[in-house]
Amino acid sequence: ENNIMERGIGQWWSVNGAIIDVEGEWITPEMEPQIPYKKEGAGEKNIVYKKGAPRITTAPENGITPGFDAEKPLGQWNSVEVIFWAGNCIHLLNGKVNMVLVNPRYQEGGQWRPLSHGRIQLQSEAAEVFYRNVEARPLYELPKEFLDEIPSPVADEQEFIPLLTPEAVKDWKQCGPGRFLVQNGAATGEGGMGLWWYAGRVFTNFVLRGEFLQEQEIADSGVFVRFPDPRDDPWAAVKQGHEIEIGDPNPEKPTWRTGSLYPFHAPVTANTRTPGQWNQYEIVCRGHDYSVRINDKLINTWTDTTRRSLSGYVGLQNYPDGKTVRHRNLRLKELL
């Protein structure tokens, strides 16, 4: 629930046992004079949203309040917006972001499930509230002006599966020409165009993190997700999965830029470092929604309206451009 209440517009409240994650702090008596929301009863334990604070998972009985009040004086119209895309929730009041939340979920049959769709409802209680201009539209990406507001869906490194350890490397296979050499935990592609893929198992919804280093400018590689067993065809990953491009930070075609969902959706920027330096990346695959983060900056969000693939293998590309790209610290965590 996005609450509509005097000095409480934008608060989050659980409906039917749902929970969510938020960056924030538990409200203390000392904090109460500075925040909009006041407790409704003794013993109520709530959270104030604070961007960049430690991650808190709510209980159904916990509320979350904004840290500031952007409400207009009584009797004036307020503009309230809720943006929801791929488990990311943004509350806006009169054009100002007053809360960001991630990973809404609920229990069904004893299992936690992602809360990704449902009905829209207006609530009426004992007070008189007027609504106008109520409208909704679908989103196929997050609005670019809000990308910096969104935290990663996973705040730590717990439960990630390492994919480039000496033991894990035994489950990788080369498809097509060229090869990858693994030394000191770093995998370096040679020749190609080929596909080096983790054949240990398929994955559905997940966060994939890793690092890449380009030895020269526009050295080319890619990270592939959700493709079927390629057998002897490296193009299977391109045509039946999705590629996150590594190459040129400023190409003629934006969809060829590093960080693109190649060749479908361009990032707002590549945000890469100069050649010879390691770059960190995070790829989130959830349903048909994809997001890419490079060096801690969210640069690309995209919904695949072709609904190409929901599960598959992950892999790396070796590209025959005579240049060198290295990969290391590749790890994966499954999501609901």
RAWONOR-V173598 format. One record per helix or strand. SS is the DSSP state (@ for helix, = for strand). FROM is the first residue (numbers start at 1). LEN is the number of residues. If there is no record, write none. Layout:
# RAWONOR-V173598
ss	from	len
SS	FROM	LEN
SS	FROM	LEN
This chain:
# RAWONOR-V173598
ss	from	len
=	2	1
=	12	1
=	19	8
@	32	3
=	47	3
=	55	3
=	64	2
=	80	6
=	88	6
=	96	13
=	111	4
@	144	6
=	161	2
@	166	4
=	172	5
=	179	5
=	186	5
=	194	10
=	206	9
=	221	7
@	235	6
=	242	5
=	248	1
@	254	3
=	257	1
=	261	2
=	265	1
=	278	9
=	289	6
=	297	7
=	312	7
=	325	10
